[in-house]
Amino acid sequence: MHINVHAGHNPAGMTASGASGLIEESTENRKVKNEVIRQLRELGNTVYDCTVDNGKGQMDVLKKIVEKCNAHEADLDVSIHFNSAANDMSGDGRTTGTEVYVYSASSSAVLPAERVCSEIAALGYRNRGVKYSRDLYILKNTKAPAMLIECCFVDDRDDVRLYSPEKMASAIVRGIAGKRPGDTEGTEEAEAGKEITEAGGTEKQIYCVQTGAYAVKANAEAMRDKLVKAGFEAVIVKK
């Protein structure tokens, strides 16, 4: 795949920087962005860093990001952000969670956005789901289908306790690419084929595609039902 990735906003301390709370959005989204790019490249994808560090204001940052994105022929644009307005600086034992915006329900970014939500939620965050917006500048103006990821809330103590830039990036990569560097593929299937061969049977080739891993059974069932409705075979495997 050819993928544009950027961290939203100017760097922390500049005009048009991101949200502030227990952590700084414009600091953390760059950490996550760098790791997402590293992992996607390690998986063999072509990835362009479209982050802007010199915007004169909010709109200037947005225009420069879109200009960078649209300079490439890409399959997907990924904008990395952190949310705010939870106002839970002490923590109440519950995360406020993660959500991903796409332009519309017909966007081809919807399915990877749903997977990203599910993968981040599997880390322990509340899954706020995929949301649609025709107003967000990035989603309206990039040539490629785009998703805007709100990783978690900078002003929720529970979100911040759970947060790790490396784990967040890995969840995003698995949502986009279906795996992250170091993931083993087909281990159980390979062992099953080995057992058949050793028993004197015919070796069987098995090909599997994983769409996500879920900590909440209801989320897994929702994804299965969606895939079945779309005409695919889908099963839930408990590990």
Backbone bond lengths (Angstrom), bond angles and torsions (degrees), N, CA, C in turn:
res aa  C-N    CA-C-N  psi(-1)  N-CA   C-N-CA  omega(-1)  CA-C   N-CA-C  phi
1 M - - - 1.456 - - 1.522 110.43 -
2 H 1.325 115.50 154.90 1.460 122.80 170.80 1.528 106.62 -109.53
3 I 1.324 116.27 120.51 1.461 120.66 -170.06 1.521 110.18 -132.14
4 N 1.330 116.31 131.43 1.460 122.26 170.29 1.525 108.35 -92.25
5 V 1.321 117.05 132.44 1.466 121.63 177.06 1.522 108.31 -131.30
6 H 1.308 116.56 136.43 1.462 118.53 174.66 1.525 110.69 -148.42
7 A 1.314 114.92 153.51 1.458 122.18 170.20 1.523 107.58 -90.64
8 G 1.313 117.01 131.16 1.458 120.30 -179.35 1.527 112.18 -71.28
9 H 1.337 116.09 153.54 1.469 123.37 173.42 1.532 113.04 78.29
10 N 1.331 114.08 164.53 1.465 121.95 169.55 1.534 109.08 -70.36
11 P 1.334 117.13 167.40 1.461 119.35 174.76 1.528 112.21 -62.06
12 A 1.333 115.63 156.79 1.462 121.25 178.56 1.526 110.49 -56.62
13 G 1.329 116.09 139.19 1.465 121.60 179.20 1.515 113.49 95.34
14 M 1.327 117.20 -12.67 1.460 121.55 178.49 1.518 110.12 -100.39
15 T 1.329 116.45 167.63 1.456 120.15 171.78 1.517 109.46 -61.56
16 A 1.323 115.99 148.07 1.465 121.81 177.98 1.522 112.40 62.57
17 S 1.340 116.02 29.35 1.460 118.67 172.91 1.530 108.36 -82.07
18 G 1.312 116.53 175.06 1.454 119.78 -171.31 1.517 114.23 -84.61
19 A 1.325 114.50 -164.93 1.465 121.89 -176.21 1.523 111.11 -69.65
20 S 1.323 114.82 149.40 1.461 121.67 177.65 1.512 109.69 -119.20
21 G 1.317 114.97 146.14 1.454 120.52 177.62 1.513 108.36 -168.79
22 L 1.311 115.94 -127.23 1.461 120.46 175.04 1.525 110.91 -72.42
23 I 1.316 115.63 -25.01 1.463 123.12 171.48 1.519 107.54 -134.01
24 E 1.329 116.79 165.33 1.459 122.26 -178.69 1.531 110.00 -102.05
25 E 1.338 116.05 124.21 1.459 120.20 -178.46 1.522 112.50 -54.83
26 S 1.333 117.12 -48.18 1.462 120.22 -172.84 1.526 113.24 -73.04
27 T 1.312 116.40 -14.38 1.469 120.12 171.87 1.519 110.43 -84.88
28 E 1.321 115.72 -47.88 1.467 119.60 -175.01 1.518 112.93 -73.80
29 N 1.347 117.50 -35.30 1.472 116.24 -178.99 1.529 111.93 -68.44
30 R 1.327 116.93 -24.48 1.467 119.58 175.17 1.526 111.22 -74.38
31 K 1.319 116.92 -35.47 1.466 119.42 174.73 1.529 110.24 -63.31
32 V 1.314 116.27 -46.67 1.465 120.31 179.89 1.525 110.38 -64.86
33 K 1.322 116.26 -44.48 1.470 121.08 179.20 1.516 111.62 -56.28
34 N 1.319 117.22 -47.33 1.463 120.85 -178.42 1.523 111.54 -61.19
35 E 1.326 116.25 -40.76 1.467 119.65 -178.91 1.529 111.51 -73.41
36 V 1.331 117.40 -36.75 1.468 120.81 175.34 1.533 110.20 -59.95
37 I 1.320 115.87 -46.61 1.471 120.08 179.78 1.521 110.62 -62.63
38 R 1.319 116.91 -44.18 1.463 120.15 -179.13 1.528 111.03 -59.64
39 Q 1.329 116.01 -47.22 1.462 119.70 -177.04 1.527 111.96 -68.38
40 L 1.334 117.05 -42.27 1.467 119.34 179.42 1.522 111.03 -62.96
41 R 1.314 117.02 -38.94 1.466 120.16 177.07 1.517 111.49 -66.66
42 E 1.319 116.40 -38.83 1.463 119.93 178.58 1.524 110.86 -62.75
43 L 1.327 116.93 -29.08 1.460 121.18 177.72 1.528 112.33 -80.81
44 G 1.338 116.86 -1.98 1.460 120.47 175.50 1.516 115.49 99.88
45 N 1.321 117.68 6.31 1.461 121.06 179.01 1.533 110.71 -83.23
46 T 1.326 115.82 153.89 1.460 121.74 170.93 1.526 107.44 -90.65
47 V 1.326 116.45 119.85 1.461 119.90 -174.15 1.526 109.94 -127.21
48 Y 1.329 116.11 131.66 1.460 122.67 179.14 1.527 109.16 -108.60
49 D 1.319 116.83 130.04 1.459 121.89 175.45 1.523 108.54 -87.81
50 C 1.329 116.72 111.49 1.463 121.97 -176.05 1.534 112.28 -107.49
51 T 1.319 116.38 21.41 1.466 121.39 179.37 1.529 110.48 -66.21
52 V 1.319 116.01 144.90 1.460 122.59 178.71 1.526 108.81 -116.27
53 D 1.325 116.65 130.78 1.463 121.99 -178.08 1.530 113.16 -117.47
54 N 1.338 117.11 5.05 1.470 118.92 -173.22 1.526 112.59 -135.31
55 G 1.323 117.90 31.31 1.460 120.06 179.98 1.516 112.65 -70.00
56 K 1.328 116.08 145.71 1.468 120.72 -179.60 1.530 112.11 -85.30
57 G 1.309 116.15 -11.95 1.457 121.86 -179.82 1.515 108.23 -177.30
58 Q 1.320 116.99 178.65 1.459 120.75 -175.24 1.526 112.41 -57.86
59 M 1.324 117.40 -50.30 1.460 120.04 -177.83 1.526 111.18 -66.99
60 D 1.324 116.90 -35.49 1.460 119.98 178.56 1.530 110.34 -64.29
61 V 1.339 116.76 -40.10 1.468 120.29 176.56 1.525 109.89 -60.63
62 L 1.326 116.98 -47.79 1.463 121.18 -178.13 1.525 111.88 -61.43
63 K 1.333 115.84 -44.95 1.471 119.24 -179.30 1.525 111.02 -63.67
64 K 1.328 116.56 -40.57 1.464 119.54 -179.31 1.519 111.47 -68.29
65 I 1.328 117.35 -36.30 1.469 120.38 176.28 1.518 110.44 -63.41
66 V 1.324 116.43 -47.69 1.465 120.24 -179.65 1.527 110.93 -62.57
67 E 1.315 116.74 -39.94 1.468 120.28 177.69 1.530 110.69 -59.80
68 K 1.326 116.38 -43.34 1.468 119.97 177.92 1.525 110.96 -64.21
69 C 1.315 116.47 -45.28 1.470 120.42 -179.67 1.526 111.64 -61.18
70 N 1.313 116.51 -46.11 1.454 120.33 -174.83 1.525 113.20 -75.87
71 A 1.326 116.85 -4.74 1.468 119.90 174.90 1.523 111.31 -76.76
72 H 1.330 117.10 -10.59 1.460 121.60 -178.16 1.518 110.71 -117.75
73 E 1.314 116.34 150.11 1.461 121.23 169.02 1.522 106.47 -86.41
74 A 1.317 116.67 107.16 1.465 120.73 -173.54 1.523 110.92 -123.68
75 D 1.325 114.63 157.04 1.460 121.21 175.13 1.521 111.42 -87.97
76 L 1.335 116.03 -24.16 1.462 119.83 -173.89 1.524 109.54 -158.53
77 D 1.332 116.23 142.08 1.460 122.89 171.69 1.529 107.94 -110.85
78 V 1.327 116.17 133.80 1.466 121.19 -177.40 1.524 108.86 -125.26
79 S 1.325 116.54 117.49 1.466 123.26 -179.97 1.524 108.43 -109.21
80 I 1.330 116.70 122.99 1.459 121.01 -173.52 1.524 110.83 -106.25
81 H 1.323 115.37 123.05 1.459 123.06 -177.07 1.522 110.06 -135.05
82 F 1.335 115.14 169.54 1.457 122.73 169.12 1.517 107.85 -126.16
83 N 1.305 117.00 145.38 1.456 123.21 -173.95 1.532 111.51 -91.85
84 S 1.320 116.10 169.34 1.466 121.66 175.80 1.524 109.39 -152.09
85 A 1.317 116.13 178.35 1.471 124.94 -179.85 1.514 112.46 89.87
86 A 1.340 117.84 15.71 1.464 119.71 171.46 1.522 110.26 -75.39
87 N 1.348 115.71 -34.04 1.468 122.18 179.19 1.532 112.32 54.50
88 D 1.331 115.02 43.21 1.461 120.30 179.19 1.535 108.10 -123.00
89 M 1.311 115.12 69.43 1.460 120.43 -173.41 1.533 112.71 -73.58
90 S 1.326 117.64 -20.98 1.469 121.00 -179.69 1.517 112.06 -94.00
91 G 1.324 117.10 -28.14 1.459 121.32 -178.03 1.508 111.67 95.59
92 D 1.333 115.61 133.66 1.463 120.40 178.24 1.530 111.49 -119.52
93 G 1.340 115.60 13.12 1.462 119.61 179.39 1.510 114.36 85.97
94 R 1.338 116.93 1.32 1.465 120.79 -179.89 1.522 109.38 -131.14
95 T 1.315 116.52 137.61 1.457 119.77 175.51 1.521 109.89 -79.02
96 T 1.318 116.61 150.73 1.471 120.43 172.58 1.516 110.03 -83.21
97 G 1.344 116.95 -35.69 1.449 119.83 163.37 1.504 119.01 105.88
98 T 1.330 113.69 -164.13 1.452 123.30 -171.39 1.522 111.04 -124.08
99 E 1.327 115.95 151.33 1.459 121.48 175.94 1.518 108.91 -153.80
100 V 1.313 115.92 158.38 1.460 121.70 179.82 1.519 109.22 -132.87
101 Y 1.328 116.30 132.96 1.463 122.11 178.75 1.528 110.51 -101.36
102 V 1.323 115.08 139.41 1.464 122.14 169.62 1.524 107.49 -131.89
103 Y 1.333 115.83 168.69 1.469 119.40 -172.90 1.530 112.11 -70.07
104 S 1.329 117.33 -43.85 1.464 120.24 -177.51 1.521 109.48 -159.48
105 A 1.318 115.42 169.24 1.466 120.95 -179.81 1.522 112.34 -66.13
106 S 1.324 117.32 -19.14 1.463 120.81 -179.77 1.524 112.90 -89.45
107 S 1.322 117.78 -4.23 1.457 121.39 -179.59 1.529 110.52 -67.47
108 S 1.326 116.26 139.44 1.465 119.50 176.62 1.525 111.73 -72.15
109 A 1.333 116.87 -3.76 1.466 120.67 175.02 1.526 112.00 -82.04
110 V 1.329 118.61 -7.25 1.467 120.44 -174.87 1.522 111.62 -62.78
111 L 1.325 117.85 -49.73 1.457 120.14 -175.91 1.529 112.22 -63.26
112 P 1.353 119.56 -49.16 1.467 116.99 175.55 1.520 112.78 -62.92
113 A 1.330 118.02 -31.18 1.462 120.38 177.07 1.529 110.54 -64.65
114 E 1.322 117.15 -41.18 1.464 120.48 177.33 1.524 110.87 -63.74
115 R 1.333 115.80 -39.63 1.461 119.04 178.83 1.524 111.16 -66.49
116 V 1.339 116.91 -40.03 1.466 120.02 177.95 1.528 110.15 -61.37
117 C 1.316 117.06 -45.69 1.473 120.65 177.43 1.527 110.64 -56.12
118 S 1.318 115.96 -46.35 1.460 120.12 -176.77 1.517 111.83 -66.77
119 E 1.333 116.88 -39.39 1.460 120.23 -179.30 1.531 111.26 -68.08
120 I 1.335 117.02 -40.60 1.470 119.54 177.37 1.530 109.64 -67.63
121 A 1.329 116.38 -41.35 1.465 119.73 178.82 1.526 111.15 -61.34
122 A 1.332 116.94 -31.50 1.465 120.50 179.20 1.528 111.97 -65.04
123 L 1.328 117.36 -17.32 1.466 121.09 175.04 1.526 111.63 -76.09
124 G 1.328 116.53 -13.51 1.462 120.61 179.58 1.516 114.83 123.99
125 Y 1.335 116.83 -0.33 1.467 120.64 -178.51 1.532 111.47 -85.02
126 R 1.293 115.93 150.40 1.466 120.85 169.99 1.523 108.75 -62.90
127 N 1.322 116.67 133.74 1.460 122.03 178.44 1.525 108.87 -90.67
128 R 1.314 115.83 104.25 1.468 121.17 179.43 1.529 111.45 -84.08
129 G 1.329 116.14 -9.51 1.458 121.15 171.01 1.516 115.70 88.26
130 V 1.321 113.51 179.34 1.466 122.16 177.03 1.526 108.61 -86.12
131 K 1.330 115.55 133.96 1.457 120.79 -179.69 1.525 109.15 -125.01
132 Y 1.322 115.95 154.38 1.458 121.47 -176.85 1.522 110.95 -109.91
133 S 1.333 115.07 137.08 1.462 119.52 177.72 1.529 109.54 -147.08
134 R 1.308 115.41 126.20 1.468 120.84 174.01 1.529 111.12 -97.56
135 D 1.330 116.02 5.72 1.465 120.65 -176.63 1.528 113.33 -101.71
136 L 1.309 117.76 -26.50 1.459 120.05 -177.23 1.533 109.96 -67.24
137 Y 1.319 115.85 126.87 1.469 122.41 -171.24 1.522 112.02 -57.93
138 I 1.310 116.88 -43.31 1.461 120.65 -178.26 1.525 110.52 -61.93
139 L 1.305 116.56 -46.50 1.468 120.46 -177.40 1.522 111.78 -66.65
140 K 1.318 116.88 -32.99 1.475 121.18 -178.38 1.517 113.30 -76.10
141 N 1.325 117.73 -28.94 1.459 119.00 -163.37 1.526 115.99 -117.05
142 T 1.312 119.03 -6.79 1.461 118.85 175.37 1.521 109.84 -80.26
143 K 1.326 115.31 145.99 1.465 119.93 179.92 1.523 111.32 -70.64
144 A 1.308 116.09 -40.28 1.460 120.85 -179.33 1.527 110.20 -83.58
145 P 1.321 118.50 155.01 1.467 120.40 173.39 1.524 109.47 -55.70
146 A 1.327 116.21 139.54 1.465 119.88 -173.25 1.515 111.35 -128.04
147 M 1.331 114.26 149.87 1.462 121.00 170.49 1.528 108.67 -129.71
148 L 1.313 115.88 142.02 1.452 122.25 176.84 1.524 107.24 -114.99
149 I 1.330 115.51 112.47 1.458 121.69 -174.16 1.523 110.28 -94.98
150 E 1.312 117.07 122.44 1.460 122.62 170.40 1.528 105.91 -98.68
151 C 1.333 116.06 96.83 1.466 120.85 -169.13 1.524 112.61 -58.43
152 C 1.318 116.52 -52.96 1.465 122.61 178.33 1.524 107.59 -167.98
153 F 1.325 118.05 -174.39 1.465 121.57 -173.94 1.527 111.11 -100.06
154 V 1.329 115.35 128.27 1.466 120.42 -178.36 1.524 112.32 -73.34
155 D 1.349 117.24 -16.28 1.461 120.56 -177.23 1.529 111.92 -115.94
156 D 1.330 115.61 28.94 1.458 121.06 172.59 1.528 107.61 -120.20
157 R 1.323 116.89 115.89 1.465 121.65 -176.77 1.526 111.13 -57.92
158 D 1.317 117.24 -37.19 1.463 120.61 -178.20 1.525 111.45 -69.84
159 D 1.323 117.24 -39.89 1.459 121.13 175.45 1.530 110.52 -61.43
160 V 1.326 115.61 -45.30 1.465 120.58 -175.45 1.529 111.08 -68.85
161 R 1.322 117.71 -37.06 1.467 120.37 176.83 1.530 110.83 -59.76
162 L 1.298 116.08 -37.34 1.465 121.84 -176.51 1.522 112.66 -80.16
163 Y 1.317 116.14 -21.65 1.465 121.47 -169.34 1.520 113.80 -72.79
164 S 1.316 114.79 136.14 1.465 124.25 169.96 1.525 106.27 -141.87
165 P 1.336 119.82 127.46 1.470 119.83 -178.72 1.521 112.54 -60.35
166 E 1.331 117.28 -35.05 1.465 120.07 -179.38 1.532 111.14 -68.71
167 K 1.330 116.87 -45.41 1.470 119.73 179.47 1.521 111.29 -67.53
168 M 1.342 116.56 -38.65 1.458 119.88 178.05 1.518 110.57 -62.21
169 A 1.334 117.05 -45.42 1.459 121.16 179.62 1.523 111.12 -62.57
170 S 1.322 117.13 -42.63 1.464 120.40 -179.76 1.519 111.29 -62.49
171 A 1.341 117.03 -38.98 1.463 120.43 177.71 1.523 110.86 -63.69
172 I 1.323 116.79 -42.28 1.460 120.82 178.91 1.527 110.36 -63.85
173 V 1.319 116.85 -43.68 1.471 120.75 -179.68 1.522 110.70 -63.19
174 R 1.328 117.97 -42.74 1.459 119.95 178.61 1.524 110.91 -64.72
175 G 1.334 116.52 -34.68 1.455 119.00 176.96 1.516 112.41 -66.09
176 I 1.317 116.92 -37.80 1.466 121.39 -178.14 1.522 111.80 -80.61
177 A 1.335 116.19 -48.33 1.472 120.86 -170.74 1.518 113.85 -102.36
178 G 1.334 117.78 -9.18 1.453 120.08 -178.96 1.513 114.09 85.29
179 K 1.311 116.95 -7.10 1.463 121.53 177.99 1.516 108.10 -161.92
180 R 1.321 115.54 171.19 1.460 121.58 173.51 1.523 107.16 -128.72
181 P 1.312 118.75 162.50 1.463 119.71 178.67 1.529 111.34 -54.93
182 G 1.316 115.62 133.57 1.457 120.06 179.69 1.503 114.64 95.20
183 D 1.351 118.06 -13.38 1.456 119.98 176.04 1.520 109.46 -64.82
184 T 1.333 117.45 136.44 1.454 120.98 174.05 1.508 108.43 -87.18
185 E 1.312 115.57 144.51 1.464 120.23 -177.06 1.521 109.28 -124.17
186 G 1.325 115.21 131.82 1.450 120.01 170.78 1.518 114.74 73.04
187 T 1.344 119.09 19.03 1.462 120.30 -176.31 1.522 111.32 -61.57
188 E 1.322 117.34 -49.58 1.460 120.08 -178.88 1.511 111.32 -64.04
189 E 1.340 116.62 -39.43 1.449 120.70 -179.31 1.526 110.76 -66.69
190 A 1.346 116.00 -38.76 1.456 119.72 179.44 1.523 110.61 -64.74
191 E 1.342 117.16 -40.77 1.451 120.48 178.34 1.519 110.78 -65.43
192 A 1.328 116.70 -38.59 1.465 120.02 178.30 1.519 110.43 -62.68
193 G 1.330 116.57 -43.45 1.459 120.12 178.29 1.513 111.87 -63.73
194 K 1.339 116.53 -37.52 1.467 121.69 178.97 1.518 110.23 -63.63
195 E 1.332 117.02 -42.59 1.453 120.71 179.85 1.516 111.35 -63.35
196 I 1.326 117.77 -39.99 1.456 121.25 179.18 1.520 110.30 -62.93
197 T 1.340 116.61 -44.99 1.457 121.30 -178.75 1.520 110.86 -64.23
198 E 1.346 116.84 -44.95 1.454 120.34 -178.54 1.513 111.68 -65.43
199 A 1.328 116.80 -26.62 1.457 120.60 178.70 1.517 112.25 -82.28
200 G 1.328 116.67 -0.94 1.455 120.48 177.79 1.509 113.63 93.11
201 G 1.310 117.71 7.55 1.452 120.77 -179.76 1.511 111.64 -86.50
202 T 1.308 116.62 -170.57 1.452 122.91 178.79 1.518 109.30 -89.95
203 E 1.324 116.71 129.79 1.458 120.20 179.61 1.525 109.41 -62.84
204 K 1.304 116.29 135.32 1.466 122.14 -175.97 1.512 110.55 -112.99
205 Q 1.319 117.49 131.50 1.453 122.33 175.24 1.520 109.02 -90.71
206 I 1.316 117.02 127.14 1.464 121.77 -178.85 1.511 108.98 -124.31
207 Y 1.317 116.97 129.03 1.449 121.39 179.95 1.520 108.58 -120.04
208 C 1.302 116.45 125.77 1.467 121.05 -176.82 1.525 110.37 -125.82
209 V 1.324 115.85 147.84 1.458 122.20 173.16 1.514 107.44 -125.93
210 Q 1.324 117.33 124.09 1.457 121.53 178.10 1.517 109.38 -96.01
211 T 1.321 116.15 132.19 1.467 119.34 179.54 1.513 112.89 -98.18
212 G 1.334 118.16 -12.61 1.454 118.46 178.81 1.510 111.94 166.88
213 A 1.313 115.44 168.61 1.468 122.43 175.17 1.522 107.67 -126.10
214 Y 1.314 117.34 134.06 1.457 120.94 -170.09 1.526 110.81 -129.19
215 A 1.313 116.03 134.94 1.457 121.11 175.73 1.526 110.85 -81.68
216 V 1.329 116.40 -23.78 1.466 121.89 -178.38 1.527 108.93 -107.92
217 K 1.322 117.27 122.84 1.460 122.11 -175.84 1.530 111.75 -58.41
218 A 1.323 116.76 -38.37 1.465 120.11 -178.28 1.527 111.38 -61.20
219 N 1.337 117.56 -35.18 1.462 120.40 178.09 1.517 110.86 -67.57
220 A 1.343 116.51 -39.10 1.463 120.47 177.29 1.519 110.32 -64.48
221 E 1.319 116.85 -42.51 1.465 120.75 -179.93 1.523 111.43 -65.23
222 A 1.343 116.38 -37.15 1.462 119.95 178.60 1.517 111.25 -64.36
223 M 1.346 116.77 -42.34 1.456 120.00 178.15 1.522 111.00 -66.58
224 R 1.327 117.38 -41.89 1.461 120.30 177.38 1.531 110.90 -58.72
225 D 1.319 116.61 -45.95 1.468 120.48 -178.36 1.529 111.18 -63.54
226 K 1.328 115.97 -37.52 1.460 119.97 179.70 1.530 110.52 -65.92
227 L 1.327 116.90 -42.32 1.464 120.79 179.66 1.527 110.85 -66.48
228 V 1.320 116.90 -42.16 1.469 120.35 178.22 1.524 110.86 -62.06
229 K 1.330 116.12 -42.01 1.464 120.74 178.91 1.514 111.54 -61.94
230 A 1.361 115.88 -32.29 1.459 121.10 179.84 1.529 112.42 -81.18
231 G 1.347 116.77 -3.36 1.467 119.75 175.74 1.514 115.05 102.41
232 F 1.348 117.40 9.06 1.460 120.59 -179.20 1.524 109.89 -101.10
233 E 1.336 115.32 151.72 1.453 119.35 169.30 1.526 107.89 -77.86
234 A 1.327 117.18 138.10 1.460 120.24 -178.50 1.516 109.38 -148.24
235 V 1.323 115.04 135.14 1.457 120.70 177.05 1.520 108.80 -132.80
236 I 1.319 115.83 155.50 1.457 122.01 175.90 1.527 108.09 -103.14
237 V 1.308 116.54 126.98 1.456 121.79 177.96 1.519 108.16 -114.54
238 K 1.311 117.56 124.43 1.450 121.95 -179.85 1.522 109.57 -91.06
239 K 1.332 116.54 129.56 1.472 120.88 179.36 1.514 109.96 -116.56
